[in-house]
Amino acid sequence: MSKGVIVWEYMGDIPGLYAPYSDKVSNYIEEQYNKNPLCTIELKNIDPILKSYDVDLTAKKQIHKANASQREIRRTIYDLKSTIGKGVVWEWLTDQGWITYDIESLGAIEDAFAKSEAELDLATLTFKLPNIVLVQKGYQKNKSSGFVRPIQRRACAYKSNVVRPQPARRRTTDAQPINHKAASKSHFAKRTPKHQDVSKFCILVHDVPAQEDCAICLVSLKDEDGGASSVVESIVQLKKCKHMFHESCMEAYCKQGQQNGCIQCPVCKKIHGVKTGNQPPGDMLVSIDTGQSVAGYQGCGMITITYNISSGTQGPKHPHPGQPYITYAFPRTGYLPANDKGKKVLKLLELAWKRKLIFTVGTSSTTGMDNAVIWNEIHHKTSPRDNIGGHGYPDPKYLDNVIEELKQHGVTEEDIDGGDDSDGDQ
């Protein structure tokens, strides 16, 4: 058997075109498959976005609970030399969340990224998808409609189809043998993670569940060797989400994945630390009109958010420090219903503004201008009633979708409920 990673995939709207489930979902399906290859799996148990779907392993189908529509699924082994086998995926943002590209597309995008190519035409690939991927600029554009979607590159950890050898572990300096199973809590309490960023986001632990794997290297966290020649690998746990990893794996992940004082858990994607952006200075003004409503929310009032940013000079966190950035179509306006959920979204947006996450400096997807102030993947409804093009109301899914987008930036309901704009675990 060739070495590779196990990837569960589902067929999209194009016959024969399969897209991978996320590593988190795929690994969960694989775990259930190993327990019972004929079972039915509720995907809501692993990903709330897929709460409407079950996977029937007997029929090899993904089934929608409400309308009983079905999609083919399959289990595929991809070589460790492939893009996904190397632990990299490319995703594009839909109204429901991030979706992984099919294997051919994500491999082609990764090749273009490695070669610093500006764009990739997916129509040149097998399934002739009608999208241009602006690899370096971070979005894809539909060639027919001109509609733009953000894309992202992230690390993934699909399960391997082979048992991997234990990685090199640090040897102890003690002359006497150490019995790891009998190690006391006080032995671990005397140490803190050595790497500064690891100690910032993690704590050392020693109570590790049986058969628990490190999600970064996919090797068991449990050290069964207690002999004199054994080597010790410390285990760390992220403070917020409690997922565990080898300390050396998390140290490497922090060096690679930390951004602006925060990291994102490779398992659940929860932000640890406080993520801040490079949004230029400006004003965010809010007004509530009880006599107006957005379409679909009649009678509850309307929240109007006005953002105003002026042109200026790029700072050290911007793409081209010292060069000017330009603004167009400002002030920009967003609308929310003035019901309880709309007011909650407003508080989240106010916190995102405070953390400089609403706008960024980059290339405009509508005008093509570089060094422009643009939206930063947190979608706003810019019309209270006209939803042509998806930028207005009615849209019953919008409030939930924007809450999820804000969560991807580390802005959560816990932040506003707790009234704390810092990482309380530090």
Summary of the structure (lengths in Angstrom):
residues: 426
radius of gyration: 23.8
end to end distance: 45.5
largest distance: 78.2
contacts: 1222
relative contact order: 0.09
helix: 22%
strand: 28%
